[in-house]
Amino acid sequence: MINTHNRLETIEKSIKETQQKIKNFETKYQLSSKEFIDNFSNDKLDHNLNMEFDEWMGEIWMLSKLQEKQKELEAKINVD
């Protein structure tokens, strides 16, 4: 159980760091992540010339995976 708590703390820290990175992109490009994904997916952004767009997309994906893992760990803690 302690291992699960430690893993959850690590995941929560990673979520905060990832959210901050995403916020930095949103501020820099003055787009919400939803707007960015819509524009990126519809080829409204010239992402071939900007590697930061790939990084931003990666951070959004990572946040989703971290949040899924967080839910799994929270459920495990609630069962134990």
VOKE-152259 format. One line per 2 residues: for each residue z, x, y of N, C-alpha, C, O. Coordinates in nm, 3 decimals, decimal comma, always signed. Atoms other than C-alpha are relative to their C-alpha. Layout:
BEGIN
Z X Y Z X Y Z X Y Z X Y | ...
***
This chain:
BEGIN
+0,000 +0,082 -0,120 +0,000 +0,000 +0,000 +0,000 +0,087 +0,126 -0,066 +0,054 +0,225 | -0,002 -0,089 -0,117 +0,076 +0,285 +0,239 -0,140 +0,057 +0,024 -0,183 +0,069 +0,138
+0,136 -0,049 -0,015 -0,271 +0,427 +0,170 -0,089 -0,101 +0,069 -0,169 -0,067 +0,155 | +0,080 +0,105 -0,062 -0,424 +0,094 +0,263 +0,033 -0,013 +0,147 -0,057 -0,030 +0,230
-0,040 +0,007 -0,141 -0,222 +0,084 +0,586 -0,057 +0,117 +0,079 -0,105 +0,100 +0,191 | +0,055 -0,118 -0,068 -0,330 +0,438 +0,674 -0,151 -0,014 +0,019 -0,204 +0,020 +0,125
+0,145 +0,020 -0,011 -0,694 +0,355 +0,602 -0,031 -0,103 +0,108 -0,126 -0,086 +0,185 | +0,021 +0,103 -0,101 -0,665 +0,043 +0,817 +0,019 +0,058 +0,140 -0,059 +0,028 +0,231
-0,023 -0,064 -0,131 -0,522 +0,246 +1,106 -0,119 +0,089 +0,038 -0,162 +0,089 +0,153 | +0,116 -0,087 -0,026 -0,809 +0,495 +1,073 -0,122 -0,084 +0,037 -0,195 -0,049 +0,130
+0,112 +0,089 -0,029 -1,065 +0,213 +1,067 +0,014 -0,059 +0,140 -0,083 -0,063 +0,216 | -0,023 +0,060 -0,132 -0,907 +0,049 +1,374 -0,025 +0,102 +0,111 -0,080 +0,067 +0,216
+0,027 -0,106 -0,098 -0,920 +0,381 +1,561 -0,150 +0,021 +0,015 -0,201 +0,035 +0,126 | +0,145 -0,019 -0,003 -1,285 +0,423 +1,466 -0,070 -0,117 +0,069 -0,169 -0,097 +0,139
+0,057 +0,118 -0,067 -1,360 +0,068 +1,582 +0,012 +0,015 +0,151 -0,084 -0,010 +0,224 | -0,020 -0,018 -0,144 -1,211 +0,142 +1,924 -0,095 +0,106 +0,056 -0,153 +0,087 +0,163
+0,089 -0,107 -0,046 -1,410 +0,465 +1,955 -0,145 -0,049 +0,004 -0,219 -0,019 +0,098 | +0,137 +0,051 +0,007 -1,732 +0,292 +1,850 -0,024 -0,103 +0,109 -0,129 -0,104 +0,173
+0,013 +0,098 -0,107 -1,672 +0,003 +2,089 -0,015 +0,068 +0,136 -0,091 +0,021 +0,221 | +0,011 -0,073 -0,127 -1,627 +0,254 +2,372 -0,138 +0,061 +0,016 -0,196 +0,057 +0,124
+0,136 -0,057 -0,005 -1,955 +0,427 +2,285 -0,101 -0,109 +0,035 -0,190 -0,088 +0,117 | +0,091 +0,112 -0,027 -2,132 +0,090 +2,284 +0,013 -0,045 +0,145 -0,087 -0,071 +0,212
-0,023 +0,040 -0,140 -1,973 -0,003 +2,617 -0,067 +0,099 +0,096 -0,122 +0,059 +0,198 | +0,064 -0,102 -0,084 -2,098 +0,325 +2,763 -0,151 -0,022 +0,007 -0,211 -0,010 +0,114
+0,143 +0,029 +0,001 -2,454 +0,242 +2,655 -0,029 -0,125 +0,082 -0,125 -0,127 +0,160 | +0,022 +0,124 -0,074 -2,424 -0,111 +2,795 +0,009 +0,024 +0,150 -0,068 -0,033 +0,227
-0,015 -0,032 -0,141 -2,306 +0,027 +3,128 -0,118 +0,082 +0,050 -0,174 +0,054 +0,156 | +0,109 -0,089 -0,041 -2,569 +0,299 +3,143 -0,132 -0,075 +0,015 -0,206 -0,052 +0,111
+0,129 +0,069 +0,000 -2,860 +0,067 +3,064 +0,007 -0,142 +0,056 -0,093 -0,214 +0,061 | -0,023 +0,132 -0,060 -2,711 -0,248 +3,223 -0,056 -0,112 -0,087 -0,123 -0,203 -0,039
+0,039 +0,101 +0,098 -2,777 -0,452 +2,908 +0,117 -0,024 -0,093 +0,189 +0,070 -0,129 | -0,097 +0,025 +0,107 -2,543 -0,624 +2,669 -0,065 +0,049 -0,130 -0,186 +0,066 -0,137
+0,055 -0,043 +0,128 -2,582 -0,509 +2,311 -0,090 -0,107 -0,060 -0,190 -0,075 -0,125 | +0,086 +0,108 +0,049 -2,725 -0,851 +2,224 -0,137 +0,007 +0,066 -0,240 -0,004 -0,001
+0,128 -0,013 -0,072 -2,992 -0,813 +2,494 -0,077 +0,123 -0,049 -0,199 +0,119 -0,067 | +0,062 -0,123 +0,048 -3,058 -0,460 +2,376 -0,066 -0,023 -0,136 -0,181 +0,015 -0,157
+0,055 +0,026 +0,134 -3,105 -0,571 +2,013 -0,123 -0,089 +0,009 -0,224 -0,063 -0,056 | +0,116 +0,089 -0,018 -3,336 -0,854 +2,120 -0,121 +0,077 +0,052 -0,231 +0,064 -0,001
+0,109 -0,078 -0,058 -3,545 -0,619 +2,334 -0,051 +0,106 -0,096 -0,172 +0,127 -0,107 | +0,036 -0,104 +0,096 -3,542 -0,343 +2,073 -0,081 -0,061 -0,114 -0,184 -0,006 -0,154
+0,065 +0,066 +0,114 -3,642 -0,582 +1,793 -0,138 -0,055 +0,037 -0,226 -0,062 -0,048 | +0,128 +0,057 -0,045 -3,925 -0,733 +1,999 -0,089 +0,103 +0,069 -0,184 +0,067 +0,138
+0,078 -0,110 -0,058 -4,061 -0,392 +2,105 -0,016 -0,011 +0,151 -0,120 +0,026 +0,205 | +0,003 +0,007 -0,146 -3,977 -0,459 +2,470 +0,057 +0,128 +0,062 +0,054 +0,145 +0,184
-0,051 -0,128 -0,046 -3,819 -0,114 +2,494 -0,086 +0,110 -0,061 -0,125 +0,101 -0,177 | +0,076 -0,114 +0,051 -4,010 +0,211 +2,459 +0,098 +0,096 -0,067 +0,129 +0,203 -0,015
-0,105 -0,078 +0,066 -3,759 +0,344 +2,209 -0,050 +0,127 -0,065 +0,031 +0,210 -0,106 | +0,052 -0,125 +0,056 -3,991 +0,615 +2,078 +0,029 +0,118 +0,091 +0,037 +0,232 +0,045
-0,025 -0,108 -0,096 -3,920 +0,814 +2,392 +0,147 +0,019 +0,031 +0,184 +0,111 +0,105 | -0,141 -0,008 -0,034 -3,546 +0,756 +2,402 +0,086 -0,003 -0,126 +0,109 -0,108 -0,185
-0,082 -0,012 +0,120 -3,331 +0,882 +2,116 +0,135 -0,071 +0,018 +0,199 -0,107 -0,080 | -0,126 +0,070 -0,023 -3,027 +0,721 +2,282 -0,007 -0,144 -0,051 +0,094 -0,199 -0,093
+0,013 +0,136 +0,051 -3,165 +0,381 +2,184 +0,027 -0,004 -0,150 +0,090 -0,098 -0,200 | -0,029 -0,008 +0,143 -3,156 +0,486 +1,820 +0,149 +0,020 -0,024 +0,207 -0,038 -0,116
-0,145 -0,023 +0,012 -2,801 +0,611 +1,867 +0,076 -0,129 +0,029 +0,171 -0,162 -0,041 | -0,064 +0,127 -0,036 -2,701 +0,284 +2,034 -0,011 -0,099 -0,117 +0,088 -0,163 -0,154
+0,020 +0,088 +0,114 -2,850 +0,086 +1,746 +0,090 +0,043 -0,116 +0,147 -0,041 -0,186 | -0,087 -0,052 +0,105 -2,662 +0,311 +1,504 +0,146 -0,034 +0,023 +0,218 -0,067 -0,071
-0,139 +0,035 -0,033 -2,333 +0,249 +1,684 +0,027 -0,149 -0,024 +0,134 -0,186 -0,070 | -0,015 +0,144 +0,023 -2,389 -0,127 +1,670 +0,012 -0,026 -0,150 +0,097 -0,104 -0,194
-0,004 +0,014 +0,145 -2,457 -0,102 +1,296 +0,135 +0,049 -0,054 +0,198 -0,016 -0,138 | -0,127 -0,058 +0,045 -2,151 +0,121 +1,247 +0,116 -0,093 +0,031 +0,206 -0,110 -0,051
-0,107 +0,092 -0,038 -1,928 -0,124 +1,434 +0,006 -0,117 -0,098 +0,114 -0,159 -0,140 | +0,006 +0,111 +0,095 -2,042 -0,404 +1,206 +0,061 +0,040 -0,135 +0,139 -0,035 -0,192
-0,053 -0,048 +0,129 -1,964 -0,199 +0,893 +0,150 +0,027 +0,007 +0,224 -0,003 -0,087 | -0,143 -0,026 -0,016 -1,625 -0,089 +1,027 +0,079 -0,131 +0,004 +0,187 -0,140 -0,054
-0,069 +0,129 -0,009 -1,531 -0,448 +1,108 +0,006 -0,068 -0,137 +0,105 -0,133 -0,170 | -0,002 +0,054 +0,137 -1,630 -0,556 +0,755 +0,110 +0,068 -0,082 +0,186 +0,001 -0,152
-0,102 -0,076 +0,075 -1,410 -0,280 +0,608 +0,139 -0,038 +0,047 +0,232 -0,049 -0,033 | -0,129 +0,041 -0,055 -1,126 -0,380 +0,840 +0,045 -0,133 -0,063 +0,160 -0,146 -0,104
-0,032 +0,130 +0,060 -1,140 -0,738 +0,709 +0,040 +0,015 -0,146 +0,134 -0,049 -0,192 | -0,031 -0,025 +0,142 -1,141 -0,614 +0,348 +0,142 +0,056 -0,014 +0,220 +0,010 -0,098
-0,130 -0,062 +0,008 -0,837 -0,396 +0,406 +0,112 -0,096 +0,042 +0,218 -0,097 -0,020 | -0,100 +0,098 -0,043 -0,649 -0,669 +0,594 +0,025 -0,103 -0,111 +0,139 -0,144 -0,133
-0,015 +0,096 +0,110 -0,715 -0,909 +0,306 +0,079 +0,063 -0,114 +0,162 -0,003 -0,176 | -0,073 -0,069 +0,107 -0,589 -0,649 +0,058 +0,148 +0,012 +0,034 +0,234 -0,005 -0,053
-0,139 -0,012 -0,043 -0,272 -0,597 +0,261 +0,070 -0,136 -0,013 +0,185 -0,143 -0,056 | -0,060 +0,135 +0,007 -0,212 -0,974 +0,277 +0,024 -0,044 -0,144 +0,114 -0,124 -0,170
-0,018 +0,033 +0,142 -0,250 -0,998 -0,104 +0,116 +0,078 -0,058 +0,194 +0,025 -0,138 | -0,107 -0,087 +0,052 -0,016 -0,706 -0,173 +0,129 -0,041 +0,058 +0,232 +0,020 +0,027
***
